[in-house]
Amino acid sequence: MSNRWRVLSRVLMGSVALLALVLCGVAVAKATGPSGSSGASAGSGASGSSGPSGSSGASGSSGASGSSGATGATGATSAYPPLLTPPAGHVFTGLSGIDAGAFQAETGKHPAVYGVFITWSQGFHWAFRDANAEHSRLMLHISTSAGYGAPQEITPEGIADGSGDGYILALAAQIHEHHAPVYIRLMPEMNNAHNAYSADNADGSARGPDYTHQAFIAAWRRVVLIMRGGPIATIDAKLQSLGLPPVQEASASSTLPASPIAFVWCPETAGTPNVPSESAASYWPGSAYVDWVGTDFYSAFPNFTGLQTFYNEFRFKPFAFSEWAMWNNDSPAFVDQLFAFVKSHKRVKLMLYNNGFPGGPLLLSKYPAAAAEIHKDVASRRYLGYTPEWQPAT
């Protein structure tokens, strides 16, 4: 799958000044949180907009917009499952892109998860506000450029060597203030040579020492270790064991906040180009650093055989369709086949439709027959329209 349609949407959404990120990064060095945390832990509730009565977030928490968050939860570690999965036997529905209201009308299902594409070193506060406004759990799709051919903010090696720590710390601070779970889909489709962080060029040649598979893996691990939080000394020891520099721009005696975060590793099922060096496995950072495995799947490329192979290759993790959509064909048959796959593959726990940008090729409104079929399929109680922290009171 290509992300060409993402360029316009990212540019239109704009950015918050880098100074805000730096200030946030400085602030996080003073924050405290549970010590020694090595995985996703619980927050206290969504912030930035008023939440539904009886949902599982803490009331009155301050967020990006400063208003009260979802109400009713204790904020204890047990408030959320460790990997932020839905209840057994269920699947979270969701949406990335524009027009959540229209999408809900078309499908009959509120988006439980709201995905936002952001670019490294650029603003992100609006993403949290947008997700709260939709009463949805946030997924951040994080790239190092705003699309194919756009300027690159940082290389994988730059992330690995600590040059991007200020951004990581600022984002961790914002998630902590958000007080609600967040999925992080870091550098997705890394085995697509059109993405700036891929190891290879489009002709299959190696891109250079700043883009090796080892650099990508080291960058991924660094982000995960820092954002999972805990004492800086503990994080530094883990980084040192990986041959990586200590955390930059934070006091060595401080503790970083631990927040309810789940990392979604999301390659294409086959590389672009489809050569051994662009296999998904060549970018695998290790089970300890991955919470979910996911991929992207579009009706223009309905390779269910490749999907099955990929699903079988990476077992023991919840599975996400981090992007899926209709593309250039209004095919109810594709919808039925995809939902049949989800029904028979019990590790699938999340389906995030990518609605793209205004006028783009993915808008569900362009595919009325497929939309009607989706409406029928997601009517099942198996497909959840709310995460626990935003569940409306009954």
HUDA-V466204 format. One record per residue. N is the residue number from 0. RES is the residue in three letters. SS is DSSP state (H for helix, E for strand, - for the rest). PSI is psi in degrees with one decimal (none if undefined). OMEGA is omega in degrees with one decimal (* if undefined). Layout:
# HUDA-V466204
n-><N N>
res-><RES RES>
ss-><SS SS>
psi-><PSI PSI>
omega-><OMEGA OMEGA>
This chain:
# HUDA-V466204
n-><0 1 2 3 4 5 6 7 8 9 10 11 12 13 14 15 16 17 18 19 20 21 22 23 24 25 26 27 28 29 30 31 32 33 34 35 36 37 38 39 40 41 42 43 44 45 46 47 48 49 50 51 52 53 54 55 56 57 58 59 60 61 62 63 64 65 66 67 68 69 70 71 72 73 74 75 76 77 78 79 80 81 82 83 84 85 86 87 88 89 90 91 92 93 94 95 96 97 98 99 100 101 102 103 104 105 106 107 108 109 110 111 112 113 114 115 116 117 118 119 120 121 122 123 124 125 126 127 128 129 130 131 132 133 134 135 136 137 138 139 140 141 142 143 144 145 146 147 148 149 150 151 152 153 154 155 156 157 158 159 160 161 162 163 164 165 166 167 168 169 170 171 172 173 174 175 176 177 178 179 180 181 182 183 184 185 186 187 188 189 190 191 192 193 194 195 196 197 198 199 200 201 202 203 204 205 206 207 208 209 210 211 212 213 214 215 216 217 218 219 220 221 222 223 224 225 226 227 228 229 230 231 232 233 234 235 236 237 238 239 240 241 242 243 244 245 246 247 248 249 250 251 252 253 254 255 256 257 258 259 260 261 262 263 264 265 266 267 268 269 270 271 272 273 274 275 276 277 278 279 280 281 282 283 284 285 286 287 288 289 290 291 292 293 294 295 296 297 298 299 300 301 302 303 304 305 306 307 308 309 310 311 312 313 314 315 316 317 318 319 320 321 322 323 324 325 326 327 328 329 330 331 332 333 334 335 336 337 338 339 340 341 342 343 344 345 346 347 348 349 350 351 352 353 354 355 356 357 358 359 360 361 362 363 364 365 366 367 368 369 370 371 372 373 374 375 376 377 378 379 380 381 382 383 384 385 386 387 388 389 390 391 392 393>
res-><MET SER ASN ARG TRP ARG VAL LEU SER ARG VAL LEU MET GLY SER VAL ALA LEU LEU ALA LEU VAL LEU CYS GLY VAL ALA VAL ALA LYS ALA THR GLY PRO SER GLY SER SER GLY ALA SER ALA GLY SER GLY ALA SER GLY SER SER GLY PRO SER GLY SER SER GLY ALA SER GLY SER SER GLY ALA SER GLY SER SER GLY ALA THR GLY ALA THR GLY ALA THR SER ALA TYR PRO PRO LEU LEU THR PRO PRO ALA GLY HIS VAL PHE THR GLY LEU SER GLY ILE ASP ALA GLY ALA PHE GLN ALA GLU THR GLY LYS HIS PRO ALA VAL TYR GLY VAL PHE ILE THR TRP SER GLN GLY PHE HIS TRP ALA PHE ARG ASP ALA ASN ALA GLU HIS SER ARG LEU MET LEU HIS ILE SER THR SER ALA GLY TYR GLY ALA PRO GLN GLU ILE THR PRO GLU GLY ILE ALA ASP GLY SER GLY ASP GLY TYR ILE LEU ALA LEU ALA ALA GLN ILE HIS GLU HIS HIS ALA PRO VAL TYR ILE ARG LEU MET PRO GLU MET ASN ASN ALA HIS ASN ALA TYR SER ALA ASP ASN ALA ASP GLY SER ALA ARG GLY PRO ASP TYR THR HIS GLN ALA PHE ILE ALA ALA TRP ARG ARG VAL VAL LEU ILE MET ARG GLY GLY PRO ILE ALA THR ILE ASP ALA LYS LEU GLN SER LEU GLY LEU PRO PRO VAL GLN GLU ALA SER ALA SER SER THR LEU PRO ALA SER PRO ILE ALA PHE VAL TRP CYS PRO GLU THR ALA GLY THR PRO ASN VAL PRO SER GLU SER ALA ALA SER TYR TRP PRO GLY SER ALA TYR VAL ASP TRP VAL GLY THR ASP PHE TYR SER ALA PHE PRO ASN PHE THR GLY LEU GLN THR PHE TYR ASN GLU PHE ARG PHE LYS PRO PHE ALA PHE SER GLU TRP ALA MET TRP ASN ASN ASP SER PRO ALA PHE VAL ASP GLN LEU PHE ALA PHE VAL LYS SER HIS LYS ARG VAL LYS LEU MET LEU TYR ASN ASN GLY PHE PRO GLY GLY PRO LEU LEU LEU SER LYS TYR PRO ALA ALA ALA ALA GLU ILE HIS LYS ASP VAL ALA SER ARG ARG TYR LEU GLY TYR THR PRO GLU TRP GLN PRO ALA THR>
ss-><- - - - - H H H H H H H H - - - - H H H H H H H H H H H - - - - - - - - - - - - - - - - - - - - - - - - - - - - E - - - - - - - - - - - - - - E - - - - H H H - - - - - - - - - - - E E E E E E - - - H H H H H H H H - - - - - E E E E E E E - - - - - H H H H H H H H H - - - E E E E E E E - E - - - - - - E - - - H H H H H - - - - H H H H H H H H H H H H H H - - - E E E E E - - - - - E - - - - - - - E - - - - - E - - H H H - H H H H H H H H H H H H H H H - - E E H H H H H H H H H H - - - - - - - - - - - - - E E - - - - E E E E E E - - - - - E - - - H H H - H H H H - - - H H H - - E E E E E E E H H H - - H H H H H H H H H H - - - - E E E E E E E E - - - - - - H H H H H H H H H H H H H - - - E E E E E E E - - - - - - - - - H H H - H H H H H H H H H H H - - - - E E - - - H H H - - - ->
psi-><141.1 155.7 30.9 -35.5 -13.6 -25.5 -51.5 -43.7 -38.9 -41.2 -42.6 -34.5 -19.9 -167.9 159.8 146.5 145.1 -27.9 -37.4 -37.0 -42.8 -44.9 -39.8 -39.6 -37.4 -40.5 -36.8 -25.4 -22.4 -7.5 155.6 154.2 -177.8 131.4 147.8 12.8 131.7 3.1 -169.3 136.0 175.4 141.7 -175.3 -2.7 157.1 141.7 164.9 -14.7 161.8 131.9 167.2 147.7 132.8 4.0 176.1 15.1 164.2 145.0 148.7 9.2 147.6 135.8 -155.1 -37.5 -5.3 4.7 178.1 150.3 -170.4 145.9 151.2 -14.1 163.7 -25.3 5.3 161.6 -33.4 -0.5 -28.2 145.8 149.5 -35.6 7.3 37.2 158.3 170.3 152.4 135.7 6.8 164.8 130.9 132.6 166.3 179.2 138.4 153.5 -146.1 163.7 59.6 -35.0 -45.0 -40.0 -42.5 -40.1 -37.0 -34.8 -16.6 14.3 127.3 139.5 113.7 -34.8 136.8 117.0 138.9 131.6 123.8 161.8 136.3 137.6 -0.3 174.1 156.1 -6.6 -36.9 -29.3 -40.6 -40.9 -42.3 -43.6 -42.1 -39.4 -30.0 -3.9 47.2 153.9 143.1 136.3 126.6 119.5 108.5 118.3 166.1 1.5 164.7 13.8 178.1 125.9 -7.5 155.8 140.3 134.1 -32.8 150.9 164.3 -39.7 -36.6 -39.8 -44.8 -35.9 3.0 0.5 -21.0 12.4 -33.1 -41.6 -43.2 -44.8 -40.6 -42.3 -41.2 -39.2 -41.6 -41.1 -39.6 -42.3 -25.4 -30.4 35.6 159.2 148.5 133.7 138.2 114.8 91.0 127.9 62.2 161.2 44.7 -20.9 23.7 114.1 -14.7 -16.1 142.8 -25.6 6.1 152.9 -21.0 159.7 171.8 -23.9 3.7 -4.0 153.6 139.0 -27.4 172.5 -22.8 -1.9 16.1 163.8 -38.2 -38.1 -41.8 -47.3 -43.2 -40.0 -46.3 -49.8 -39.6 -46.9 -46.0 -47.9 -40.3 -44.1 -20.2 -16.8 -178.6 179.9 135.8 -38.7 -39.4 -42.8 -43.6 -38.7 -40.1 -40.9 -42.3 -38.0 -20.6 2.9 25.7 151.1 160.1 169.0 131.5 155.1 27.1 144.7 135.7 -18.8 1.4 171.6 130.3 145.5 143.7 126.6 163.6 90.8 141.5 130.2 127.4 112.5 120.1 82.4 173.5 154.1 -28.6 147.1 160.1 101.1 162.0 76.6 159.3 -36.7 -11.6 18.9 153.1 -40.8 -28.1 -12.7 8.4 120.1 -5.5 143.7 -33.7 -16.5 6.7 130.2 -41.4 150.8 137.9 174.6 176.1 145.3 125.3 149.2 -20.9 -19.3 68.9 65.0 79.8 -27.8 -46.2 -35.7 -44.3 -41.9 -44.7 -44.3 -40.6 -29.7 -36.0 88.5 175.0 16.6 146.6 149.9 139.4 137.1 91.3 -24.1 133.6 154.1 163.7 144.9 106.7 8.3 134.5 83.6 98.3 -28.9 -39.6 -44.0 -47.1 -41.9 -39.4 -44.6 -28.5 -38.6 -46.2 -42.5 -36.0 -5.4 96.4 -14.7 -12.6 119.5 -3.9 134.9 114.2 106.7 133.6 103.3 -5.5 -143.5 168.2 127.5 -1.4 172.0 -5.5 -8.5 123.8 -27.3 -17.1 -9.7 72.9 -37.1 -43.1 -40.4 -40.6 -37.2 -40.3 -43.6 -43.3 -43.2 -43.1 -3.3 -21.3 142.6 -12.9 -29.5 114.2 136.2 -2.7 144.8 162.5 -37.0 -12.7 8.6 122.7 149.7 143.8 none>
omega-><178.0 175.7 -177.2 -178.6 -179.4 -173.0 -177.4 -176.8 179.8 -179.9 -178.5 -176.5 173.9 -178.2 173.9 -174.7 -178.8 178.9 179.4 179.1 -179.4 179.5 178.5 -180.0 176.8 -177.6 -175.4 179.4 -179.7 -175.5 175.9 179.2 179.3 -176.5 173.7 -177.5 -178.9 -179.2 -179.5 177.2 -169.2 169.3 -173.5 174.7 -178.7 179.5 173.2 172.8 -177.8 -176.1 180.0 177.9 176.2 176.9 -166.7 176.5 178.7 -178.5 173.2 -179.9 -177.1 -178.4 -174.1 -178.1 172.2 178.4 -170.9 -178.0 180.0 -169.9 164.0 -174.1 -178.2 -176.2 178.6 -178.3 -177.7 -176.6 -179.4 174.6 -172.2 -177.7 179.6 178.0 175.0 174.9 -177.4 177.1 -177.3 -179.9 172.6 170.3 179.6 -174.3 164.6 178.7 -167.5 163.5 178.9 179.5 178.2 179.2 179.0 178.5 -177.8 -174.7 -176.8 -176.7 173.0 179.1 179.0 -178.8 -178.9 -177.3 -180.0 176.9 177.8 -177.3 -179.4 177.8 175.9 -172.5 179.4 -174.9 179.7 179.6 179.3 177.7 -178.5 179.4 178.2 179.2 178.1 -175.1 -176.6 173.3 -173.6 163.2 176.7 172.3 -170.7 176.3 175.7 173.6 -176.6 177.9 -178.7 176.7 179.1 179.3 -179.7 -177.3 -177.0 178.0 173.9 178.2 177.1 175.5 -177.1 -175.9 174.4 -178.5 179.6 -175.2 179.1 178.4 179.6 -179.3 179.2 179.2 177.2 178.7 179.7 178.2 178.1 178.5 179.2 175.8 178.1 -178.1 177.1 169.8 177.2 177.3 -169.5 176.7 -175.1 -178.5 -177.6 178.7 171.3 -173.3 177.6 177.8 -170.8 -175.0 178.8 -178.6 -172.3 169.4 -176.2 178.8 178.5 178.3 -179.4 -175.7 179.3 -172.4 179.1 -172.4 -177.7 174.6 179.5 178.6 177.9 -178.3 178.5 178.2 179.5 -177.3 -179.7 179.4 -178.1 -176.9 -179.1 -173.5 174.6 171.3 -178.0 179.1 178.4 -179.4 178.7 178.5 179.9 179.1 177.6 177.0 179.7 179.4 177.3 -178.1 -176.8 179.6 177.6 179.3 177.9 173.1 175.1 179.8 -179.3 -179.0 -176.0 176.5 179.1 -178.5 173.5 -175.5 178.5 -177.2 171.7 -178.2 -177.7 177.7 -166.3 172.2 165.4 179.9 173.6 -173.8 172.4 2.4 -177.4 179.5 -175.8 -177.6 176.5 173.9 177.3 -175.3 -177.9 179.0 -176.1 -176.6 -178.8 -173.4 -177.6 -175.2 -177.8 176.7 177.9 166.9 179.2 172.7 178.6 -172.3 -173.2 -177.9 177.0 -178.5 -171.9 -177.5 -177.8 176.3 176.7 177.4 179.8 178.6 179.7 179.9 -179.5 -174.5 -175.5 -175.0 170.2 173.5 170.8 -171.6 -179.1 161.0 -172.7 168.7 166.3 -178.1 167.1 -177.3 174.4 171.6 -179.3 -167.5 172.5 179.6 176.5 179.2 -179.4 -179.0 179.2 -179.6 173.1 176.1 -179.4 -178.4 -175.4 -178.8 -165.8 177.5 177.5 -174.5 -175.7 175.0 -175.8 179.7 178.5 -177.1 173.9 -175.1 -177.1 179.3 -176.5 -173.9 -173.5 -176.9 -177.5 179.9 178.4 -171.9 -172.9 -179.9 177.5 179.1 178.5 179.5 176.1 178.6 -179.6 -175.4 -175.8 175.4 177.6 178.9 178.1 -175.9 -171.9 178.2 178.6 167.7 -173.7 -176.1 179.4 -178.6 -180.0 176.9 179.4 *>
